[in-house]
């Protein structure tokens, strides 16, 4: 659900992997034009989506 929410924004594309049985999100930064501000913006988006999902779960929706 989190992965779908992040990808649906169109701002960041992430995928997933499983390492030692643990589900993880990952994002490949492959452009030489990528700067720190892009990574910071991606992290901000991830945190916002986590917060939104947390509130949704806590409210029972």
C-alpha positions in Angstrom: 0.0 0.0 0.0 2.8 2.5 0.9 4.7 1.6 -2.3 1.5 2.2 -4.4 0.9 5.6 -2.7 4.4 6.8 -3.3 4.5 5.7 -6.9 1.0 7.1 -7.7 2.3 10.6 -7.0 4.5 10.5 -10.1 7.3 12.3 -8.2 9.3 9.2 -7.3 9.4 5.7 -8.5 10.3 3.0 -6.0 10.2 -0.7 -6.1 10.7 -3.4 -3.4 12.9 -6.3 -2.5 13.1 -8.9 0.2 16.3 -9.3 2.1 16.6 -12.0 4.7 12.8 -12.2 4.8 12.4 -8.5 5.4 10.3 -6.5 2.9 12.1 -3.2 1.9 11.4 -0.3 -0.4 14.2 0.8 -2.6 14.8 3.6 -5.0 17.6 3.6 -7.6 19.2 7.0 -8.2 20.8 6.5 -11.6 21.1 10.0 -13.1 24.2 12.1 -13.0 21.7 15.1 -12.8 20.3 13.9 -9.5 21.2 16.3 -6.6 20.8 16.1 -2.9 17.7 18.2 -3.1 16.0 15.5 -5.2 16.9 12.8 -2.5 15.6 15.1 0.2 12.4 15.7 -1.6 11.9 12.0 -2.1 12.5 11.3 1.6 10.0 14.1 2.5 7.4 12.4 0.3 8.1 9.0 1.8 7.7 10.4 5.3 4.4 12.2 4.4 2.9 9.0 2.9 4.0 7.0 6.0 2.4 9.7 8.3 -0.8 9.6 6.2 -1.1 5.8 6.3 -0.3 5.8 10.1 -3.1 8.2 10.7 -5.5 6.2 8.6 -4.6 3.0 10.5 -4.9 4.7 13.9 -8.3 6.1 13.0 -9.5 2.6 11.9 -10.3 3.6 8.3 
